[in-house]
Amino acid sequence: MSQVPATLHYAESHEWVLDNGDGTVTVGISDHAQQALGDVVFVELPEVGQTLAKGDEFGVIESVKAASDLYAPVSGEVIAVNDDLEDAPESVNEAPYEGGWIMKIRIDGAIEGLMDANAYQASIDAEA
């Protein structure tokens, strides 16, 4: 069973969002998504300074089974990326909510239209 931390917000496309409390958020993919992908072998990161609108494609994550596009769960400016993923993409599998984070964004406005943990768990249960 997938971990779905209650402190995070979730997009339908399986990205998670952590509100850092300072106008920024940290973004990664959910435990459910990394399990579905299998062993991650490459993560294409966005550029620092890039401006994203909610729903924009910002990168690709590749595994031994598939490649999936990554979508911005919020709008804003990319202020940091997890460069460690270039040498250790498996961090997404090992710790999707800690060392496997993908980017940090200075958000434009509020975090809206994302699911809480209960709604996200219900959505992945419905997929099964």
Short mmCIF file of the C-alpha atoms (twelve columns), coordinates in Angstrom:
data_MODEL
# 
_entry.id   MODEL 
# 
loop_
_atom_site.group_PDB 
_atom_site.id 
_atom_site.type_symbol 
_atom_site.label_atom_id 
_atom_site.label_alt_id 
_atom_site.label_comp_id 
_atom_site.label_asym_id 
_atom_site.label_seq_id 
_atom_site.Cartn_x 
_atom_site.Cartn_y 
_atom_site.Cartn_z 
_atom_site.pdbx_PDB_model_num 
ATOM 1   C CA . MET A 1   0.000   0.000  0.000   1 
ATOM 2   C CA . SER A 2   1.241   3.475  -0.879  1 
ATOM 3   C CA . GLN A 3   2.197   6.091  1.675   1 
ATOM 4   C CA . VAL A 4   0.001   9.199  1.474   1 
ATOM 5   C CA . PRO A 5   1.250   11.760 4.014   1 
ATOM 6   C CA . ALA A 6   -1.554  13.933 5.385   1 
ATOM 7   C CA . THR A 7   0.671   17.040 5.364   1 
ATOM 8   C CA . LEU A 8   0.848   17.166 1.561   1 
ATOM 9   C CA . HIS A 9   -1.451  18.213 -1.284  1 
ATOM 10  C CA . TYR A 10  -1.790  16.026 -4.395  1 
ATOM 11  C CA . ALA A 11  -2.487  16.554 -8.099  1 
ATOM 12  C CA . GLU A 12  -4.492  14.123 -10.232 1 
ATOM 13  C CA . SER A 13  -1.277  13.578 -12.209 1 
ATOM 14  C CA . HIS A 14  0.340   12.187 -8.997  1 
ATOM 15  C CA . GLU A 15  2.638   15.073 -8.069  1 
ATOM 16  C CA . TRP A 16  2.712   16.076 -4.402  1 
ATOM 17  C CA . VAL A 17  3.082   19.595 -2.994  1 
ATOM 18  C CA . LEU A 18  4.508   20.575 0.391   1 
ATOM 19  C CA . ASP A 19  3.677   24.113 1.509   1 
ATOM 20  C CA . ASN A 20  6.933   25.427 2.985   1 
ATOM 21  C CA . GLY A 21  5.049   28.253 4.733   1 
ATOM 22  C CA . ASP A 22  7.101   31.037 3.129   1 
ATOM 23  C CA . GLY A 23  5.415   31.444 -0.249  1 
ATOM 24  C CA . THR A 24  7.284   28.462 -1.676  1 
ATOM 25  C CA . VAL A 25  6.395   24.821 -2.190  1 
ATOM 26  C CA . THR A 26  8.382   21.644 -2.721  1 
ATOM 27  C CA . VAL A 27  7.170   19.278 -5.473  1 
ATOM 28  C CA . GLY A 28  7.781   15.586 -6.146  1 
ATOM 29  C CA . ILE A 29  5.892   12.500 -7.281  1 
ATOM 30  C CA . SER A 30  3.839   10.356 -4.955  1 
ATOM 31  C CA . ASP A 31  4.797   6.993  -3.541  1 
ATOM 32  C CA . HIS A 32  1.972   5.506  -5.614  1 
ATOM 33  C CA . ALA A 33  3.433   7.008  -8.813  1 
ATOM 34  C CA . GLN A 34  6.976   5.804  -8.154  1 
ATOM 35  C CA . GLN A 35  5.669   2.286  -7.416  1 
ATOM 36  C CA . ALA A 36  3.723   2.279  -10.685 1 
ATOM 37  C CA . LEU A 37  6.783   3.445  -12.631 1 
ATOM 38  C CA . GLY A 38  9.194   0.925  -11.153 1 
ATOM 39  C CA . ASP A 39  12.938  1.596  -10.964 1 
ATOM 40  C CA . VAL A 40  13.527  5.250  -11.898 1 
ATOM 41  C CA . VAL A 41  16.613  5.673  -14.103 1 
ATOM 42  C CA . PHE A 42  16.364  9.342  -15.184 1 
ATOM 43  C CA . VAL A 43  14.623  12.569 -14.143 1 
ATOM 44  C CA . GLU A 44  14.556  15.564 -16.492 1 
ATOM 45  C CA . LEU A 45  14.570  18.629 -14.249 1 
ATOM 46  C CA . PRO A 46  13.184  22.068 -15.099 1 
ATOM 47  C CA . GLU A 47  15.439  25.128 -15.279 1 
ATOM 48  C CA . VAL A 48  15.831  27.355 -12.224 1 
ATOM 49  C CA . GLY A 49  14.133  30.646 -13.076 1 
ATOM 50  C CA . GLN A 50  11.585  28.978 -15.359 1 
ATOM 51  C CA . THR A 51  8.020   30.229 -14.898 1 
ATOM 52  C CA . LEU A 52  5.357   27.527 -14.896 1 
ATOM 53  C CA . ALA A 53  1.588   27.720 -15.093 1 
ATOM 54  C CA . LYS A 54  -0.424  25.089 -13.269 1 
ATOM 55  C CA . GLY A 55  -0.698  22.077 -15.580 1 
ATOM 56  C CA . ASP A 56  2.411   22.912 -17.631 1 
ATOM 57  C CA . GLU A 57  4.706   20.008 -18.472 1 
ATOM 58  C CA . PHE A 58  7.997   20.661 -16.688 1 
ATOM 59  C CA . GLY A 59  9.974   17.469 -17.208 1 
ATOM 60  C CA . VAL A 60  10.006  13.730 -17.712 1 
ATOM 61  C CA . ILE A 61  10.651  10.838 -15.374 1 
ATOM 62  C CA . GLU A 62  11.904  7.602  -16.913 1 
ATOM 63  C CA . SER A 63  11.957  4.135  -15.423 1 
ATOM 64  C CA . VAL A 64  12.918  0.723  -16.689 1 
ATOM 65  C CA . LYS A 65  9.226   0.273  -17.644 1 
ATOM 66  C CA . ALA A 66  8.047   3.650  -18.957 1 
ATOM 67  C CA . ALA A 67  8.523   7.372  -19.322 1 
ATOM 68  C CA . SER A 68  5.998   9.815  -17.880 1 
ATOM 69  C CA . ASP A 69  5.590   13.542 -18.257 1 
ATOM 70  C CA . LEU A 70  5.645   15.662 -15.114 1 
ATOM 71  C CA . TYR A 71  3.112   18.480 -14.689 1 
ATOM 72  C CA . ALA A 72  3.265   21.591 -12.521 1 
ATOM 73  C CA . PRO A 73  0.698   21.254 -9.730  1 
ATOM 74  C CA . VAL A 74  0.898   25.006 -9.009  1 
ATOM 75  C CA . SER A 75  1.873   28.178 -10.870 1 
ATOM 76  C CA . GLY A 76  5.057   30.059 -10.105 1 
ATOM 77  C CA . GLU A 77  8.805   30.363 -10.615 1 
ATOM 78  C CA . VAL A 78  11.187  27.438 -10.188 1 
ATOM 79  C CA . ILE A 79  13.656  28.536 -7.501  1 
ATOM 80  C CA . ALA A 80  15.511  25.241 -6.941  1 
ATOM 81  C CA . VAL A 81  15.850  21.769 -8.425  1 
ATOM 82  C CA . ASN A 82  17.114  18.585 -6.826  1 
ATOM 83  C CA . ASP A 83  20.426  18.214 -8.683  1 
ATOM 84  C CA . ASP A 84  21.119  15.035 -6.671  1 
ATOM 85  C CA . LEU A 85  18.621  13.256 -8.948  1 
ATOM 86  C CA . GLU A 86  21.032  13.566 -11.885 1 
ATOM 87  C CA . ASP A 87  23.432  11.110 -10.223 1 
ATOM 88  C CA . ALA A 88  20.906  9.244  -8.060  1 
ATOM 89  C CA . PRO A 89  17.475  9.139  -9.761  1 
ATOM 90  C CA . GLU A 90  16.674  6.087  -7.639  1 
ATOM 91  C CA . SER A 91  16.120  8.523  -4.731  1 
ATOM 92  C CA . VAL A 92  12.615  8.983  -6.153  1 
ATOM 93  C CA . ASN A 93  11.966  5.287  -5.425  1 
ATOM 94  C CA . GLU A 94  13.786  5.179  -2.106  1 
ATOM 95  C CA . ALA A 95  12.346  8.346  -0.534  1 
ATOM 96  C CA . PRO A 96  9.736   10.037 -2.755  1 
ATOM 97  C CA . TYR A 97  8.754   12.497 0.003   1 
ATOM 98  C CA . GLU A 98  12.246  13.321 1.275   1 
ATOM 99  C CA . GLY A 99  15.401  12.942 -0.846  1 
ATOM 100 C CA . GLY A 100 13.388  12.294 -4.016  1 
ATOM 101 C CA . TRP A 101 11.829  15.759 -4.273  1 
ATOM 102 C CA . ILE A 102 12.097  17.324 -7.740  1 
ATOM 103 C CA . MET A 103 11.779  21.116 -7.500  1 
ATOM 104 C CA . LYS A 104 10.860  24.106 -5.366  1 
ATOM 105 C CA . ILE A 105 8.566   26.840 -6.663  1 
ATOM 106 C CA . ARG A 106 7.822   30.376 -5.479  1 
ATOM 107 C CA . ILE A 107 4.076   30.217 -5.987  1 
ATOM 108 C CA . ASP A 108 1.834   32.794 -7.634  1 
ATOM 109 C CA . GLY A 109 -1.189  33.017 -5.350  1 
ATOM 110 C CA . ALA A 110 -2.602  30.207 -3.253  1 
ATOM 111 C CA . ILE A 111 -2.408  26.437 -3.475  1 
ATOM 112 C CA . GLU A 112 -5.756  25.619 -5.069  1 
ATOM 113 C CA . GLY A 113 -7.467  22.725 -6.786  1 
ATOM 114 C CA . LEU A 114 -5.315  19.993 -5.252  1 
ATOM 115 C CA . MET A 115 -6.487  17.002 -3.267  1 
ATOM 116 C CA . ASP A 116 -5.877  16.399 0.400   1 
ATOM 117 C CA . ALA A 117 -4.516  13.017 1.499   1 
ATOM 118 C CA . ASN A 118 -7.961  11.421 1.932   1 
ATOM 119 C CA . ALA A 119 -9.156  12.493 -1.523  1 
ATOM 120 C CA . TYR A 120 -5.894  11.352 -3.129  1 
ATOM 121 C CA . GLN A 121 -6.066  7.950  -1.399  1 
ATOM 122 C CA . ALA A 122 -9.646  7.572  -2.645  1 
ATOM 123 C CA . SER A 123 -8.535  8.441  -6.200  1 
ATOM 124 C CA . ILE A 124 -5.746  5.859  -6.244  1 
ATOM 125 C CA . ASP A 125 -8.045  3.266  -4.668  1 
ATOM 126 C CA . ALA A 126 -10.508 3.923  -7.503  1 
ATOM 127 C CA . GLU A 127 -7.731  3.264  -10.080 1 
ATOM 128 C CA . ALA A 128 -7.094  -0.216 -8.684  1 
# 
